[in-house]
Amino acid sequence: MTDASAGAVSGVAMKQRAVLRPLRRSELPADTLALARYLIGKTVVHDLQGRRLSGRIVETEAYPPGDASGHAFRGERRSNRSLFLDRGHAYLYLNYGVAVLLNVTSEKPGVGGGVLIRGLEPLEGIAEMESRRGTVRLVDLTRGPGRLTTALGIRLEQDGVDLCTGAALWLGTAIKPHGIISTSIRIGISCEKEQLRRFFEQGNPHVSGPKWLNS
């Protein structure tokens, strides 16, 4: 990262510190599709023993109740129990035994639905993110659901945590207005592939997926 880009990121981080607060559960739409759109521009924050890693949400995917591609489709089990918590909790799972993926629960208690966080724009803790990801290429730090959890040090053991408390792993307010929000089909699923349930900030370089899908 160049000195100029580092300075720009630092300036954004300072502004974020001044305005950022945890999202209240009452602010979260009690509907999966509405929440997926609402989260664009908000922040994911991970406080690690005095160090803060954070990113601005630029891409989400919605998995509402009844969606055959969602983990809640076959009902509540021990492995997906946190997905049935009240909206605003973390549902974390290991994808293909490799990557931890972060989802935000999105419905009322007992109803399974979630929003996958697919892309973040890095804000605070850039140097540590680079170390965790093994790259200094800014656009690759948190572009994709597995990359962003690695960069922010989010662990599988945090499954079920309340993201509205401001403790350790939490969701924060927006630090600036979001751009145009576009929709598309979701990525890497085999069921209900035609549904337009992916939301992203148009033109943001930290959005994942092929270029043809982001135009």
C-alpha positions in Angstrom: 0.0 0.0 0.0 1.4 3.4 -1.0 1.9 6.3 1.5 -1.0 8.2 -0.1 -3.4 5.3 0.1 -2.3 4.6 3.7 -3.1 8.2 4.6 -6.5 8.0 2.9 -7.4 4.8 4.8 -6.1 6.4 8.1 -8.3 9.4 7.5 -11.3 7.3 7.0 -10.5 5.3 10.1 -10.3 8.5 12.2 -13.7 9.6 10.9 -15.1 6.2 11.6 -14.0 6.3 15.3 -15.8 9.6 15.7 -19.2 8.5 14.4 -19.3 4.7 14.8 -21.6 3.0 17.3 -23.2 -0.4 17.5 -26.4 -1.0 15.6 -29.4 -1.5 17.8 -31.6 -4.5 17.1 -34.6 -2.2 16.7 -32.8 -0.6 13.7 -32.5 -4.0 11.9 -35.3 -4.8 9.5 -37.1 -8.0 10.6 -36.9 -9.4 7.1 -34.0 -11.2 5.4 -34.1 -9.4 2.0 -34.6 -6.0 3.6 -31.8 -6.6 6.1 -29.4 -7.7 3.3 -30.0 -4.4 1.5 -29.9 -2.4 4.8 -26.5 -3.7 5.8 -24.8 -2.3 2.7 -22.6 0.6 3.9 -22.7 -0.5 7.5 -19.6 -1.8 9.3 -18.3 -5.1 10.8 -16.0 -4.5 13.7 -13.7 -7.0 15.5 -12.0 -5.7 18.7 -9.0 -7.8 19.6 -7.4 -7.0 22.9 -7.1 -3.3 22.2 -6.7 -3.7 18.4 -9.6 -2.9 16.2 -10.1 -4.5 12.8 -13.1 -3.2 10.8 -14.5 -3.0 7.3 -17.4 -1.4 5.5 -20.0 -3.8 4.2 -20.2 -3.6 0.4 -21.7 -7.0 -0.6 -24.3 -9.3 1.0 -26.4 -12.3 0.0 -29.9 -13.0 1.5 -31.1 -16.5 2.5 -34.7 -16.1 3.6 -37.0 -18.7 5.2 -37.9 -21.4 2.7 -34.9 -20.8 0.5 -33.7 -24.2 -0.6 -30.1 -23.0 -0.8 -30.1 -21.8 2.8 -28.9 -23.7 5.8 -32.2 -23.3 7.6 -34.2 -25.1 4.8 -34.4 -28.5 6.5 -35.1 -27.1 10.0 -33.2 -26.4 13.2 -30.3 -28.7 14.1 -27.4 -28.5 16.5 -25.1 -27.3 13.7 -27.3 -24.4 12.6 -29.0 -23.5 15.9 -27.7 -20.0 16.0 -29.3 -19.3 12.6 -32.7 -19.4 14.4 -31.8 -16.7 17.0 -33.3 -13.3 16.9 -32.1 -11.0 14.1 -28.6 -9.5 14.7 -26.7 -12.6 15.9 -23.7 -14.2 14.2 -24.1 -17.5 12.4 -20.7 -18.8 11.6 -19.9 -22.0 9.8 -16.9 -23.7 8.1 -17.3 -23.8 4.4 -15.9 -26.9 2.7 -13.8 -27.4 5.8 -11.6 -24.4 5.0 -13.1 -21.0 5.3 -15.2 -19.5 8.2 -18.2 -17.6 6.8 -20.0 -14.8 8.6 -23.8 -14.5 8.4 -26.2 -12.2 10.3 -29.4 -13.8 11.5 -32.4 -12.0 10.0 -35.7 -13.1 11.3 -37.6 -13.4 14.6 -36.6 -16.0 17.1 -37.3 -19.5 15.9 -37.4 -18.6 12.2 -34.3 -19.5 10.3 -32.9 -16.9 7.9 -29.6 -15.2 7.4 -27.5 -12.7 5.5 -24.1 -13.7 4.3 -21.5 -11.0 4.4 -19.6 -11.4 1.1 -17.4 -8.3 0.8 -15.9 -5.5 3.0 -14.0 -2.3 2.3 -11.1 -2.3 4.8 -11.1 0.5 7.3 -9.1 -0.1 10.5 -6.3 -2.4 11.2 -5.0 -2.6 7.6 -1.5 -3.7 8.5 -2.8 -6.6 10.6 -5.2 -7.6 7.9 -2.3 -7.7 5.5 -0.4 -10.0 7.8 -3.3 -12.3 8.4 -4.0 -12.6 4.6 -0.4 -12.7 3.5 -0.9 -9.9 0.9 -0.5 -6.1 0.7 -3.0 -5.8 -2.1 -5.8 -3.7 -0.6 -8.6 -4.9 -2.9 -7.8 -8.6 -2.0 -7.9 -8.3 1.8 -11.6 -8.6 2.3 -13.1 -9.2 -1.1 -15.0 -12.5 -0.6 -16.6 -14.1 2.5 -13.7 -16.4 3.4 -11.1 -13.7 2.9 -12.8 -11.2 5.1 -13.2 -13.5 8.1 -9.5 -14.4 7.8 -8.5 -10.7 7.6 -10.5 -9.7 10.6 -9.6 -12.7 12.7 -13.2 -13.9 13.1 -13.3 -17.4 14.6 -15.8 -20.2 14.4 -16.0 -20.1 18.2 -17.9 -16.8 17.9 -20.9 -18.5 16.4 -24.1 -17.2 18.1 -22.6 -14.0 19.5 -24.9 -11.0 19.7 -23.7 -8.5 17.1 -25.7 -5.6 18.6 -23.8 -5.3 21.9 -20.6 -3.6 20.8 -18.5 -6.4 22.5 -15.7 -7.9 20.5 -17.5 -8.8 17.2 -20.3 -6.3 16.3 -22.2 -4.5 13.6 -21.7 -0.7 13.4 -23.4 2.2 11.8 -22.3 3.6 8.4 -19.5 6.2 8.3 -20.6 7.6 5.0 -23.6 7.2 2.6 -23.6 4.2 0.4 -23.6 4.4 -3.4 -26.0 2.8 -5.8 -27.1 -0.6 -4.5 -27.5 -3.2 -7.2 -28.8 -6.8 -7.1 -27.9 -10.0 -8.9 -28.1 -13.7 -8.6 -26.1 -15.3 -5.8 -22.7 -16.9 -6.2 -21.8 -20.6 -5.9 -25.2 -22.1 -5.1 -27.0 -25.0 -6.7 -30.7 -24.3 -5.7 -32.8 -21.3 -6.5 -30.0 -19.9 -8.6 -32.2 -17.4 -10.5 -33.2 -15.4 -7.4 -31.9 -11.8 -7.2 -30.9 -12.0 -3.6 -27.3 -10.6 -3.8 -26.8 -7.0 -3.0 -23.7 -4.9 -3.6 -22.5 -1.3 -3.9 -22.1 -0.7 -7.5 -18.6 0.2 -8.6 -16.9 -0.6 -5.3 -13.6 -2.5 -6.0 -14.0 -4.6 -2.9 -17.1 -6.4 -4.2 -16.3 -10.1 -5.1 -17.5 -12.1 -8.0 -17.0 -12.0 -11.8 -17.1 -8.6 -13.5 -20.1 -9.5 -15.6 -22.2 -10.0 -12.5 -21.2 -6.7 -11.0 -22.0 -4.4 -14.0 
